């Protein structure tokens, strides 16, 4: 298996990505090879400076970078020699089995849709976030930012995608799916959540347990929590803010330490014909390592193929 890594993406590139690749290499099975995309000389010298052998990695020269200021839709055709453009070319040709980046999220979403295409039947691909529960388990929240405005059928598909992700990557059979709402009653919420609740309740594709409220998110009441991207992003940023405030005040707690983004590394884009993993722009070497390791787990599970089978 080969996993492509964008060395130039993210706030702390290339240093954090090179160090993360070295750490991941030490943790991955010997038959997994990391393909580093970026300036060849920078990558080689960076690996050597940290005591790694460049021959242990595959290096693909991609000198250009799509920055956070580039327009996502125009960036890939305008910068064909960028790490993201070349990474998607390799993924489309199946020369790598997964592609991971902490770079421009919009460009990664656009590249996923137009370079490797959406799985037939998927209305909108989405991204997730891991939610640590107080009992030690982890729930999945989706969408968390790629689809700010949604219709009921889109939320329903998020529920199916989330259940397939949790089942195939995390090994939870028949995962519990809940809809994030302002009340537990099926009549509560806005027009979107009321309509989405009806679709989910009538479905035999998912194990729908009904609505949960914001105060229930961290109490392991569901394995998959569904909401529109606007709501999900607010929840995600609020959780990050709580963790940051606790660290600023010198508070250390085993549970809240699980809010640290470094633990999760990245999230797959669900609903596209390939394994694409997006990491946080502020990722350090530990987060990059975990992003690569999660890329391996996603690719090994055959998640994209499983989703394609479910929707075919």
N, C-alpha and C positions, 0 to 999 in steps of 0.2 A: 504494500500500500504506500502511496505517496501523498503527502499533505503539503499543499502550497501555503507559504506564509509571506505576507506583504511586509517586507523589512522596513519600508519607508513610511508606513502609515502610523498615525498616532502622535501624541504630543511629545513623547520621549524617544522617538525614532532617531537613528537606527539602533541606538545603544540598548534600549529595553527589549527590542525584538530579537536582537542577536543573542543577548543573554538568556532570554526566554526560550529561544530555540535550543540553546545548549542544555538548559535544564530539562526541557521536554525530551530531548534526545536520550538523556540518561534514564528517563522513566518509561519510554516507549519500548515495545518489543523490537528485537533486532531486525525484523523484516520490514519495519516501517521507516521510510526515508522522508526527511523534511526537505522540501524544495524551497529555497530562499530566493525571493524575487526582489531585486533592487540593483543598485550600482555594484557591479561585480567586484571592483577593487575595494570598495568600502566594506562589503560583506566579508571578503577574504581576510582583510587586515583586521577587521573586528573580531572574527572568530579566532584568529591567531593570538591577538592581544589578550583574549580571555582563556587561553590555553587549550583551545579546541583545534582539531584538524579539519581544514576545509574539505578534505576528501571524504569526510564522514557525512557531508551534506551535498545536496545538488544545488548549484547556483545558476539562476537564470538572470541574464543581464536585462534589467528594466530600469533605465536611468531616470525616467520622469515620474513625478508624483502628482496625484490629484489631491490638492489641498482642501482644507475645510471651507475655503472661500470660493472654490470652483463650483459652477452650476452643475448639479448631479447629472442632468439629462445631456448637457452638451459636453461634459468633461471627457467621457470615454471616447467618442469619435474624434475629439480635438487632440487627445493625448493617447494615441495608439501604443506608444512605447512606455506607458505608465505601468506601475506594478499591478493596479487593479484591472486595467484592460488586458494585459498579458496573462494575468492570473485566470481571468474568465475564459480566455482563449484556450489555455491549457485544460481547464475544467471541461469546456465544451468538447474538446478532442479526447477526453478521458485519459489524458496524460497525467493528471492528478485526480485523486478520488475525493478530495476536499480542498476548499480554499478559505483561508482565514485572514482577516484583516482588522486592525484597530483604526483604520483610516476613515475616509468620508463615508458615513453611513448611507447617505442618499445615493451616492455613486454605487455602493455595494447593492442596494435595492434595485436601482435601475439596471445595473449589469446583470443581476439575477434574472430579471424579467425579460430583458432584450437579448442577452447573450446566451443564456441557457434555457430560457423560456419557462413559463408557468405550466404546471401540470394541468392537463385538460380537465375542466370542471371546477377548477379553483377560481373564485371570483377575485380575491385579493390575497396575496401572500402576507404573512405577518411575522412578527418577532415576539419573543417571550422574555420573561425574567423569572429567575428562581426566587421563591419567597420562603425564607426559613420559618418553620413553625416551632412553637414553644416545646413540643414533645420530641424534638430532634429530627423530625421528618422535614421534607421540602415540598412545597406546592409550586405550581407553575401558573404565572399570571400572563394572560395574553388578550389583546395586543397591548404593547407598551410604547407605541409611538409611530408606527409606520402607517396607520390608518386612523386619522383623527375623527373622521366622519364615517359612520357605518350604517348599513341597513340591517334589518333583522336576519336576513339570510346569510349575511357576511358574519355576524356574530355566531350563528349556528355553525358555519364552517370552521370558525375559530375553535369551537367546542370540539368538533371532530378532530381537527388537526392537533389540538392540545392533548386529547386523549391518546392519539396514535403516538405522539412524541413521548409521553410519559410511559406508555406501555412498552414501546420498543427500545427506548434508550435507558429508562430507569427501571424497567422490569416490573412495573406494577400492573397486575392483571385487573381488568375492569375498573379503571380509575374513576373516582367520583368527580363529577363535573358540576360546578355551580356557576350561577350568573351573579355578578356583582351588582347590587341594587340598593335602594334606600329603605327597603323593608323586606321581610321574609315572605309576606303574602304575595300570591301570584298576580294580584291586581295592582300592586305597588309599582312605582317607577314612572318613567316617561313613556311616550309612544313606542320608542325603540325597545326598551327592556320588556315591556308588556308583550309586544309582538314576538320578541326573541324567546321569551319564556314559553310561549305557546308552541313555537316550533320545537324547542328542546324537549318539552314535556311529552310531545306526541311522537318523538323519535325513539326507535329501538336500536340506533347506532351507538348511542352513548348512555352511560349510567348517570342520568341527570338527577340531582338531588334537590334542585330548586334554587331559590335566591339565598345569597348570604349578604350581610351588611359589611361596611368597612371595618367595623370593630372585630369581625370574625376572621379577617384575612390571615392573621398569624396564629390561629388556634387549631390548625390542622383539620378544619371541617370539610375541606375538599382537596383533591389532588390537582385539579385544574380549575382555575378561576377565570371566567370570561368577562371581558369588557371591551369598550371601544378604545382606540389608541390614545385619545385625549385623556380619558379617565385613568387608563393604565400608566401613562407617563407621569401623571400627577402623583399617583400612588408610589411609583418607583422613586421619583425624586424626593418625595417626603421621607421614605425609608432611608435613602442616602443621607438626607439632611439630619435625621435623628442620629444616625451612626456618627456623622461628623461632629455634631454637637456634644455627644458623649465623649468622643476622643479629645475635643477641645477642653472639656471640663475634667479630664483625667480619670474618667470612669471606665473601668474595664469589667465586662460581664461576658461569660461564655456564650450566652444566647445572643446578645447584641453584636458580639464579635463576628457572628455568622452573617451579619449584614454587609461585611466587607466585600466589595466587588471582586477583590483579588481571588476569592475562593471559587468563583464561578467562571471567570475568564471571558466567556462569550456565549452567544445564543445563535442557534441556526435560524435561517430564514425558512419558514415552513410554507410549503406549497409550490416550490420551484423544482425543476428537474436536475437537481444536483445538491451536493452538500456544501452550503455556503454558511460560514460562521462569522458573525460580527462581534468584535470586542469593544470595550469601552475606550474612548479616545485618550483617557488619562492612564491607560494600563501601564503598570511597571513590569519588570521581568517575571515576577510570580504570576501575575494575571495573564501574561502572554503564554507562559508555560501551561497554565490551566486551560487557556483557550485552545491550544494545540491538542492537549490531552482530550478535551471534550470533542474536538473535531474528529479525533480518532474514534471515540465512542460512537459518535453519530454515523460516521462512515461505516464502521464495523457492523452496526445494527441494520444497515440497509434502509435507513429511515425514508429517504426519498422514494425508493422503490416501493416500500410498504404503503406510503401515502398514494402513490400512483395506482397501486393495485386497488386500494380502497375506493378511489374515485373513478376508476375505469368502468 
